[in-house]
Each structure stands twice: as structure tokens, then as C-alpha cells.
Amino acid sequence: MEKIKTSKYDPAEDIETVEDVIAYLEAALEENDPELLFRTIGHVARSKGMAQIARELNLSREGLYASLSPNGNPSFATVARVLDNLGFSLSVKLKKAS
């Protein structure tokens, strides 16, 4: 029997359009899980070039990776700055009644 080779899935490889980014971020926000949101922002940042974003924000690439990793805990300022660099902003909307 032939062995099947697998590789770890990287969501950053599938983020191609602005619509992809919006859908991905909105889905993460709907889960109400900060860690998931940070990882999602990290995936989006990697899809656009983490090293370049870090340079533009005057942060170390390693530090930015770490703060947006599953064990990271970025400040609100870092999250807002990364989203701004990517061309996005945060907004608030009223939750739908259940």
C-alpha cells in the first residue's frame, strides 16, 4: 500500500481577496473567542506578508508572530494597528435578539 503524504493546512494560503479576509474575520468574531480572532488576524497578516507588516509597524517579525499565535496575547493597540495596516478597522454593531 502506498503511503499518503500530508501536510499541515495553512489558512493563509487560501486568503486571496478582500472578500476572503472579511468573511474570515467576521466568522472569527462571531465565535466570541479572542484567541481565535488573534490567530485569524495572524493568518490574514501572513497571507499579506508578516515581515512587511512588522517593518511598517516598527515591530519585530518574531514578536508579531508570537503575539498573534495561539498562545499570544496581543494588546488592543497591536490588533488595531495590524488591522489598520491591512486596510481594515474595527466596528461595533448591535447583536440580533435571540
Biotite code that builds the C-alpha atoms (Angstrom):
import biotite.structure as struc

atoms = struc.array([
    struc.Atom([0.000, 0.000, 0.000], chain_id="A", res_id=1, res_name="MET", atom_name="CA", element="C"),
    struc.Atom([1.361, 3.417, -0.971], chain_id="A", res_id=2, res_name="GLU", atom_name="CA", element="C"),
    struc.Atom([1.895, 5.883, 1.852], chain_id="A", res_id=3, res_name="LYS", atom_name="CA", element="C"),
    struc.Atom([-0.046, 9.104, 1.599], chain_id="A", res_id=4, res_name="ILE", atom_name="CA", element="C"),
    struc.Atom([1.901, 12.269, 2.293], chain_id="A", res_id=5, res_name="LYS", atom_name="CA", element="C"),
    struc.Atom([0.058, 15.001, 4.116], chain_id="A", res_id=6, res_name="THR", atom_name="CA", element="C"),
    struc.Atom([0.990, 18.490, 5.142], chain_id="A", res_id=7, res_name="SER", atom_name="CA", element="C"),
    struc.Atom([-0.329, 20.842, 7.760], chain_id="A", res_id=8, res_name="LYS", atom_name="CA", element="C"),
    struc.Atom([-3.125, 23.074, 6.476], chain_id="A", res_id=9, res_name="TYR", atom_name="CA", element="C"),
    struc.Atom([-2.301, 26.784, 6.422], chain_id="A", res_id=10, res_name="ASP", atom_name="CA", element="C"),
    struc.Atom([-5.365, 29.042, 6.074], chain_id="A", res_id=11, res_name="PRO", atom_name="CA", element="C"),
    struc.Atom([-3.096, 31.911, 4.983], chain_id="A", res_id=12, res_name="ALA", atom_name="CA", element="C"),
    struc.Atom([-2.592, 30.121, 1.664], chain_id="A", res_id=13, res_name="GLU", atom_name="CA", element="C"),
    struc.Atom([-6.315, 30.336, 0.849], chain_id="A", res_id=14, res_name="ASP", atom_name="CA", element="C"),
    struc.Atom([-6.813, 34.028, 1.625], chain_id="A", res_id=15, res_name="ILE", atom_name="CA", element="C"),
    struc.Atom([-6.719, 35.758, -1.731], chain_id="A", res_id=16, res_name="GLU", atom_name="CA", element="C"),
    struc.Atom([-9.306, 38.535, -1.880], chain_id="A", res_id=17, res_name="THR", atom_name="CA", element="C"),
    struc.Atom([-10.653, 41.301, 0.326], chain_id="A", res_id=18, res_name="VAL", atom_name="CA", element="C"),
    struc.Atom([-13.895, 39.338, 0.475], chain_id="A", res_id=19, res_name="GLU", atom_name="CA", element="C"),
    struc.Atom([-11.984, 36.306, 1.793], chain_id="A", res_id=20, res_name="ASP", atom_name="CA", element="C"),
    struc.Atom([-10.465, 38.449, 4.551], chain_id="A", res_id=21, res_name="VAL", atom_name="CA", element="C"),
    struc.Atom([-13.806, 39.974, 5.528], chain_id="A", res_id=22, res_name="ILE", atom_name="CA", element="C"),
    struc.Atom([-15.598, 36.608, 5.627], chain_id="A", res_id=23, res_name="ALA", atom_name="CA", element="C"),
    struc.Atom([-12.780, 35.016, 7.632], chain_id="A", res_id=24, res_name="TYR", atom_name="CA", element="C"),
    struc.Atom([-12.583, 37.845, 10.184], chain_id="A", res_id=25, res_name="LEU", atom_name="CA", element="C"),
    struc.Atom([-16.374, 38.034, 10.561], chain_id="A", res_id=26, res_name="GLU", atom_name="CA", element="C"),
    struc.Atom([-16.590, 34.272, 11.142], chain_id="A", res_id=27, res_name="ALA", atom_name="CA", element="C"),
    struc.Atom([-13.888, 34.517, 13.823], chain_id="A", res_id=28, res_name="ALA", atom_name="CA", element="C"),
    struc.Atom([-15.639, 37.446, 15.502], chain_id="A", res_id=29, res_name="LEU", atom_name="CA", element="C"),
    struc.Atom([-18.938, 35.535, 15.597], chain_id="A", res_id=30, res_name="GLU", atom_name="CA", element="C"),
    struc.Atom([-17.279, 32.838, 17.742], chain_id="A", res_id=31, res_name="GLU", atom_name="CA", element="C"),
    struc.Atom([-16.628, 35.388, 20.508], chain_id="A", res_id=32, res_name="ASN", atom_name="CA", element="C"),
    struc.Atom([-13.222, 33.803, 21.159], chain_id="A", res_id=33, res_name="ASP", atom_name="CA", element="C"),
    struc.Atom([-10.296, 36.238, 21.440], chain_id="A", res_id=34, res_name="PRO", atom_name="CA", element="C"),
    struc.Atom([-7.672, 33.533, 20.796], chain_id="A", res_id=35, res_name="GLU", atom_name="CA", element="C"),
    struc.Atom([-9.432, 32.519, 17.588], chain_id="A", res_id=36, res_name="LEU", atom_name="CA", element="C"),
    struc.Atom([-9.609, 36.152, 16.497], chain_id="A", res_id=37, res_name="LEU", atom_name="CA", element="C"),
    struc.Atom([-5.891, 36.677, 17.143], chain_id="A", res_id=38, res_name="PHE", atom_name="CA", element="C"),
    struc.Atom([-4.991, 33.526, 15.191], chain_id="A", res_id=39, res_name="ARG", atom_name="CA", element="C"),
    struc.Atom([-7.267, 34.626, 12.357], chain_id="A", res_id=40, res_name="THR", atom_name="CA", element="C"),
    struc.Atom([-5.638, 38.050, 12.199], chain_id="A", res_id=41, res_name="ILE", atom_name="CA", element="C"),
    struc.Atom([-2.295, 36.250, 12.188], chain_id="A", res_id=42, res_name="GLY", atom_name="CA", element="C"),
    struc.Atom([-3.379, 34.121, 9.219], chain_id="A", res_id=43, res_name="HIS", atom_name="CA", element="C"),
    struc.Atom([-4.507, 37.223, 7.347], chain_id="A", res_id=44, res_name="VAL", atom_name="CA", element="C"),
    struc.Atom([-1.270, 39.043, 8.169], chain_id="A", res_id=45, res_name="ALA", atom_name="CA", element="C"),
    struc.Atom([0.791, 36.064, 6.973], chain_id="A", res_id=46, res_name="ARG", atom_name="CA", element="C"),
    struc.Atom([-1.195, 35.974, 3.738], chain_id="A", res_id=47, res_name="SER", atom_name="CA", element="C"),
    struc.Atom([-0.197, 39.594, 3.112], chain_id="A", res_id=48, res_name="LYS", atom_name="CA", element="C"),
    struc.Atom([3.387, 39.331, 4.399], chain_id="A", res_id=49, res_name="GLY", atom_name="CA", element="C"),
    struc.Atom([4.082, 39.302, 8.123], chain_id="A", res_id=50, res_name="MET", atom_name="CA", element="C"),
    struc.Atom([7.647, 40.630, 7.770], chain_id="A", res_id=51, res_name="ALA", atom_name="CA", element="C"),
    struc.Atom([6.496, 43.663, 5.792], chain_id="A", res_id=52, res_name="GLN", atom_name="CA", element="C"),
    struc.Atom([3.667, 44.403, 8.214], chain_id="A", res_id=53, res_name="ILE", atom_name="CA", element="C"),
    struc.Atom([6.043, 44.130, 11.173], chain_id="A", res_id=54, res_name="ALA", atom_name="CA", element="C"),
    struc.Atom([8.504, 46.516, 9.489], chain_id="A", res_id=55, res_name="ARG", atom_name="CA", element="C"),
    struc.Atom([5.751, 49.033, 8.707], chain_id="A", res_id=56, res_name="GLU", atom_name="CA", element="C"),
    struc.Atom([4.526, 48.884, 12.317], chain_id="A", res_id=57, res_name="LEU", atom_name="CA", element="C"),
    struc.Atom([8.071, 49.105, 13.704], chain_id="A", res_id=58, res_name="ASN", atom_name="CA", element="C"),
    struc.Atom([7.700, 45.725, 15.416], chain_id="A", res_id=59, res_name="LEU", atom_name="CA", element="C"),
    struc.Atom([9.882, 42.650, 15.253], chain_id="A", res_id=60, res_name="SER", atom_name="CA", element="C"),
    struc.Atom([8.605, 39.934, 12.944], chain_id="A", res_id=61, res_name="ARG", atom_name="CA", element="C"),
    struc.Atom([9.133, 37.352, 15.685], chain_id="A", res_id=62, res_name="GLU", atom_name="CA", element="C"),
    struc.Atom([7.241, 39.459, 18.211], chain_id="A", res_id=63, res_name="GLY", atom_name="CA", element="C"),
    struc.Atom([4.324, 39.933, 15.853], chain_id="A", res_id=64, res_name="LEU", atom_name="CA", element="C"),
    struc.Atom([4.201, 36.214, 15.090], chain_id="A", res_id=65, res_name="TYR", atom_name="CA", element="C"),
    struc.Atom([4.283, 35.452, 18.819], chain_id="A", res_id=66, res_name="ALA", atom_name="CA", element="C"),
    struc.Atom([1.550, 37.922, 19.734], chain_id="A", res_id=67, res_name="SER", atom_name="CA", element="C"),
    struc.Atom([-0.790, 36.574, 17.032], chain_id="A", res_id=68, res_name="LEU", atom_name="CA", element="C"),
    struc.Atom([-0.028, 32.921, 17.769], chain_id="A", res_id=69, res_name="SER", atom_name="CA", element="C"),
    struc.Atom([-2.407, 30.557, 19.609], chain_id="A", res_id=70, res_name="PRO", atom_name="CA", element="C"),
    struc.Atom([-0.573, 31.324, 22.865], chain_id="A", res_id=71, res_name="ASN", atom_name="CA", element="C"),
    struc.Atom([-0.193, 35.029, 22.166], chain_id="A", res_id=72, res_name="GLY", atom_name="CA", element="C"),
    struc.Atom([-1.962, 37.831, 23.935], chain_id="A", res_id=73, res_name="ASN", atom_name="CA", element="C"),
    struc.Atom([-1.621, 40.960, 21.811], chain_id="A", res_id=74, res_name="PRO", atom_name="CA", element="C"),
    struc.Atom([-2.659, 44.328, 23.108], chain_id="A", res_id=75, res_name="SER", atom_name="CA", element="C"),
    struc.Atom([-5.701, 46.002, 21.644], chain_id="A", res_id=76, res_name="PHE", atom_name="CA", element="C"),
    struc.Atom([-3.342, 48.567, 20.116], chain_id="A", res_id=77, res_name="ALA", atom_name="CA", element="C"),
    struc.Atom([-1.429, 45.837, 18.276], chain_id="A", res_id=78, res_name="THR", atom_name="CA", element="C"),
    struc.Atom([-4.623, 44.272, 16.943], chain_id="A", res_id=79, res_name="VAL", atom_name="CA", element="C"),
    struc.Atom([-5.942, 47.663, 15.806], chain_id="A", res_id=80, res_name="ALA", atom_name="CA", element="C"),
    struc.Atom([-2.597, 48.605, 14.193], chain_id="A", res_id=81, res_name="ARG", atom_name="CA", element="C"),
    struc.Atom([-2.343, 45.315, 12.290], chain_id="A", res_id=82, res_name="VAL", atom_name="CA", element="C"),
    struc.Atom([-5.935, 45.587, 11.058], chain_id="A", res_id=83, res_name="LEU", atom_name="CA", element="C"),
    struc.Atom([-5.328, 49.204, 10.039], chain_id="A", res_id=84, res_name="ASP", atom_name="CA", element="C"),
    struc.Atom([-2.177, 48.188, 8.170], chain_id="A", res_id=85, res_name="ASN", atom_name="CA", element="C"),
    struc.Atom([-4.239, 45.555, 6.334], chain_id="A", res_id=86, res_name="LEU", atom_name="CA", element="C"),
    struc.Atom([-6.799, 48.209, 5.392], chain_id="A", res_id=87, res_name="GLY", atom_name="CA", element="C"),
    struc.Atom([-9.466, 47.277, 7.928], chain_id="A", res_id=88, res_name="PHE", atom_name="CA", element="C"),
    struc.Atom([-10.959, 48.818, 11.046], chain_id="A", res_id=89, res_name="SER", atom_name="CA", element="C"),
    struc.Atom([-12.990, 47.553, 13.951], chain_id="A", res_id=90, res_name="LEU", atom_name="CA", element="C"),
    struc.Atom([-16.628, 48.486, 14.356], chain_id="A", res_id=91, res_name="SER", atom_name="CA", element="C"),
    struc.Atom([-19.479, 47.708, 16.691], chain_id="A", res_id=92, res_name="VAL", atom_name="CA", element="C"),
    struc.Atom([-22.957, 46.540, 15.814], chain_id="A", res_id=93, res_name="LYS", atom_name="CA", element="C"),
    struc.Atom([-25.992, 45.647, 17.856], chain_id="A", res_id=94, res_name="LEU", atom_name="CA", element="C"),
    struc.Atom([-26.439, 41.919, 18.407], chain_id="A", res_id=95, res_name="LYS", atom_name="CA", element="C"),
    struc.Atom([-29.542, 40.339, 16.944], chain_id="A", res_id=96, res_name="LYS", atom_name="CA", element="C"),
    struc.Atom([-32.191, 39.446, 19.501], chain_id="A", res_id=97, res_name="ALA", atom_name="CA", element="C"),
    struc.Atom([-32.283, 35.732, 20.307], chain_id="A", res_id=98, res_name="SER", atom_name="CA", element="C"),
])
